[in-house]
């Protein structure tokens, strides 16, 4: 079975002061607190969500 590509996303800035849809995107990615790291499947939809809030998160490659 082939291993699925994943990315690690770390929240580095708070969602306070940003629009509701950006806060909802953080929650949709599974990020609830500062410096939390989640490992997500590398799909176009996840990449789009990360791109929308790129000023709040840092993407690390998962190995």
Secondary structure, DSSP 4 states (H G I P E B T S, - for coil): -PPPPEEEEEE-S--TTS-HHHHHHHHHTT--STT-EEEEE--HHHHHHHHHTTTTEEEEE--
